[in-house]
Amino acid sequence: MKFKASIDIMPLEALLDPQGKAVSQSMNNLGLTEINNVRIGKHITLHVESKDRNSAEKVIEEACKKLAL
C-alpha cells in the first residue's frame, strides 16, 4: 500500500526567524499592517510504501525523529 505524509517543520518560538522577520517587514511596507509575527518553516511530503497504516506511521515517526536532529 502507498501512503502520503505531510510534515510541517517550524522554528521554535524562542529562536530568531530572520526570514519571518523580513516577510513581516515586507507586509508592513505593502500596507498590510494587520499581519505580524510571521514564521517561516519547511513543508516535507513523504511517500511511504508499507503493508498497513500502522507500519507506515512507524516509519514516518522514525523519519520525523531523525529529521529533528
Backbone torsions as a table, in degrees:
resi	resn	phi	psi	omega
1	MET	NA	151.1	178.6
2	LYS	-110.0	136.9	179.3
3	PHE	-128.0	154.0	179.0
4	LYS	-126.6	129.9	177.9
5	ALA	-121.1	138.2	174.9
6	SER	-113.7	127.1	-176.1
7	ILE	-123.5	128.9	174.8
8	ASP	-107.0	128.2	179.4
9	ILE	-115.5	120.5	-178.3
10	MET	-121.0	147.2	176.6
11	PRO	-68.4	150.4	177.2
12	LEU	-62.1	147.1	-179.4
13	GLU	-57.5	-33.0	-177.0
14	ALA	-73.0	-16.0	-178.0
15	LEU	-91.8	147.2	175.5
16	LEU	-68.6	146.5	178.1
17	ASP	-128.8	85.0	-175.8
18	PRO	-59.9	-35.9	178.0
19	GLN	-65.8	-44.0	178.5
20	GLY	-61.5	-41.0	179.1
21	LYS	-62.7	-42.4	179.3
22	ALA	-62.7	-41.8	179.3
23	VAL	-67.1	-39.8	177.5
24	SER	-58.2	-45.5	179.8
25	GLN	-65.5	-37.7	177.8
26	SER	-64.1	-40.2	178.4
27	MET	-60.4	-43.4	178.9
28	ASN	-62.5	-43.6	179.0
29	ASN	-63.7	-27.7	179.3
30	LEU	-86.0	3.5	178.9
31	GLY	86.0	9.5	179.4
32	LEU	-97.6	66.7	-173.4
33	THR	-71.0	-14.2	178.9
34	GLU	-73.4	-18.5	-177.5
35	ILE	-93.1	126.5	177.7
36	ASN	-150.9	170.2	178.0
37	ASN	53.5	50.9	178.3
38	VAL	-75.2	135.8	176.4
39	ARG	-120.7	132.8	-179.7
40	ILE	-106.8	130.0	179.4
41	GLY	-131.7	-158.4	179.3
42	LYS	-126.9	148.8	175.5
43	HIS	-120.7	126.3	-179.3
44	ILE	-121.5	133.0	175.0
45	THR	-112.6	127.2	178.9
46	LEU	-113.8	138.2	171.9
47	HIS	-110.3	123.0	-173.7
48	VAL	-122.0	130.5	171.7
49	GLU	-100.4	124.5	-176.7
50	SER	-153.7	161.5	-176.9
51	LYS	-72.0	-28.7	178.9
52	ASP	-156.3	173.8	-176.1
53	ARG	-62.3	-42.9	-179.5
54	ASN	-59.0	-45.1	179.0
55	SER	-63.6	-41.3	178.8
56	ALA	-63.1	-42.4	179.5
57	GLU	-62.5	-37.9	178.6
58	LYS	-64.4	-43.3	179.0
59	VAL	-63.5	-43.6	-179.1
60	ILE	-65.7	-41.5	178.3
61	GLU	-62.0	-41.8	177.9
62	GLU	-63.8	-41.2	178.4
63	ALA	-62.4	-42.1	179.5
64	CYS	-61.7	-43.7	178.9
65	LYS	-60.8	-42.5	-178.3
66	LYS	-72.4	-32.8	178.2
67	LEU	-70.4	-28.1	-177.1
68	ALA	-74.6	-14.1	-177.5
69	LEU	-76.0	NA	NA
